[in-house]
Amino acid sequence: MDPGIISNTKKKLFYVSEKCSTSDGDADCTMNPAYQKLLSAVKLYIEEGQFGTATSSENRTVLRIGIHSLGSPLWGEDTGASHHGHPHPSLPRFLYCLRAILRSAFAVCTISMPTHLFQDGAFTRKIEQFCDTVVHLESFVGSDKEKNPVYKDYHGLFNVVQLPRLNSLTCHMPDSLDLAFKLRRKKFTIEKLHLPPELSETVSRSQEDPIFSAKGTDIGCGHSTGSNKLDF
């Protein structure tokens, strides 16, 4: 991206360590204090920037929100389990509130979440229900696919788990869901996964023409010997 565009863009950063403290006494016990303050910051920025659908603005733009490693210990989470062994409602409650705020604003939010840290797979599927689009990045590093020649041109798989259904009964289905990604120096490329053709030293089928291979035998109508191509 052009550095001039970045410098002219209004940006606002939210630091968990500076804004939040686990010793907040007025925090709701059903939600992480960090999530509460992040919701308040998002709502305030939408009001100040006039990104709400009820407000009118001459130069209408879209607010882009990026949240990194949500649900990780960085945010004070315990990987989806409380001290009683049951999933804590803090993270689902935050996503529910965030989704309600974005529905009434010209804004989009991209969230990265380390789901491999979650102890319960059902909790992960519950989290996915609060999102419009869900994708999963599967890296080849440290796996058997890293040495597989089939995936030598790629660095991982781009798995589409869920597609949005906004104002419609069904979602748009792309031509192919077999996607893979490549990591370049300054690019993250997503391509269709094209497997190479199977090349083997042995021939899978006989290369002889069955018509001429049957020469000298009685086949077909009229006991043709196959000497003439028009015979049958």
N, C-alpha and C positions, 0 to 999 in steps of 0.2 A: 504494500500500500504506500501511496505517496506520503512522505513525511509532512508535506504541507497540509494534507487533509487531516492528518492526525493532530497536528498542532492547532488547527482551527476548530477542532471538534471539542465541544464541552464534555468534560470528563469529571467523574466523581468517584473516589475510591472509598471502600469500606474495609477497615482493618478490624479484624475480630479482637486482636489483643488490646487495641486502644479503646474500642467502643464498648467492649463487654467485660464483665466480671462475673464470675460464678457466685460471688457473695452478695449479689443484688437482693435486697430484702423485699422489694415490691414486685418481683418477677412472679409470673404465673407459674405454679408448680407443674402445670400440664404442658408447658412449652419451654424449651431452652431459652434462657435470657438472650443469647446471641441471636436467635431467630426472631425474637420479639423486636429487638432494636433494628434488625435488618428490615423487617416488615415496615417499621415506622419510617426508616430512611427511604425506602422505595416509595412509599405512599407520599411522603413529603416532597420528594424530587419530582414525582408525577404532577403534583399540584403546582409546584413552583415553575416547572417547565411547560405547563399547560398541555400536557399530554393526555388529559382526560377526554373521553368521548363527548362529555357534556359541555366542554369549553370550546370556544372558537379561536382560531389562530390563523393569521395570514400565511405564514410559512410553516405549514404542517410537516413535521418530521416524525420519525419512529424512534422511540427510546429502545436501546439495546442494552440488556442486562446480562452480565455474565457472572455466574457463581461457581467458584472452583472448589472441588473436593467437599461438597456438601454431605453431611453425615459422617465425616471422618473425625478422629480425635481432635483435629484442629478446631472444630466447632464445639468441642466439649461433649461429643457423643460417645456412647459406649457400644458402638457397632450394632445398634438395634435391639439391645437387650437391657433390661433394668436389673436391679439387684434381686428381684423376685423371679427372674428367668423368663419374663414375658416381654414382648416387644413394647417399647415405650412409645406413646402416641405423639411425642414431640415432633418428630420429623414429618409424619403424615399430616399433622395439624398445620404445620408450617406450609407445606405444599398446597393444602386446601385453601388456606388464607391467601397465599401468593397467587394462586390461580384465579380467585375471586377478584383480586385487585387488578390483574392484567386483563380480565374480561371487559372492564370498563375503561380501558386506556389503550392508546396507540403504542403498544410496547410488546416486545418479545423478550423471552428469557431463555438462556442456554445454561444448563446446569451439568456439571461433571460430578459423578458420584462413584466412589470406590466400592462397588457392590461386593467385591470379593472379600471385604472385611466383615460383611454382615453374616451373622451366625445362623440365620433362619432364611431359607429360600422363599418361604411363604411371605415373609416380611418384604423381600425384594419385589415380589409380584404385586404386593399391595401398594408399594410405592409407585410402581409403573402405572397403576390405575389413575393416579393423580396427574399424569403427564399426557400431553397431546401426542408427542412423538418420542419414541424410545429407540435408541440404537445402542449396539454393544460392540466395542472394539476388542477383537481377539488377536493379541500379538503372537507372532511366531517365535519370539525370543524365549529360549529355554524349553521349547516343546519339540516334539518329533517332527512337526511340519517345517521346522527351520532348516532341516537337512533334506527335506523332500524336494526332488528336482521339479516337481509339478508347481510348487509355490516359490520358485527361485526368483521370480520377477516381482514379488510382492513382500510386504513386511507384516501383513496381518489381514484378517477378515473383517469386513464391515457388515455386521448382522443387523438387519432391520427387524426389530421386535414389535413395534407398534407404529401405526400411521394415524394421522389426525383425521377426525370426522367432524369438522367444523361446519355447522349449518347444513348438514347433509345426512342421509341415512347410511351411507357407506363411504368408505375412503377410496381414494384413487390408488389403483394398483399399478405399479410400474411394470415395464416389460420383463424385467428380471430382478430378482432379489439376491442373486449370487454376486456379491460385490466384494471387492478387496481394496486395500489402500496401500499407497506408497509414500514414503517419507523422503522428500527432497530437502535441499538446503534451505529453501525459503517457501516450500509448497507442501501442502498435504493433499495428495491426489487420490480421488476415489474413482475406480474403474470397474467395469464389468469383469468378472472372473472368467477368463478364457483359458480353459485347460488345453495343453498341447495335445496333438494327435498321438495315439498310441503307436509307437514305432518298435517293432520287434524283428529279430532276425528270421524267425520262422513265419511262413505264410499261413494265415488263418484259414484259407480256403484254396482249393485246387485251382490252378491257373489254366488247366486244359479245358478246351471247349467240349462240353458234354456231347455235342452232335458228332464231332469227329472222334471222340473217344469211344463212341459206340459203334465204330466202323467194324463191319464183319459180323455184327449181331443182328438179330431180327427185332426191330423196334417199330412202334408206330403202326399206322395203317398201311396195308399193302406190303408189309415186310420190307420196308425201305432199308437200304444199306447205308444211306447217308452219303452217297457219292455225289448227289446233286443237292445244292442248297435249297432248291425248291421242293424237294421231296419231303413228305411228312408221313 
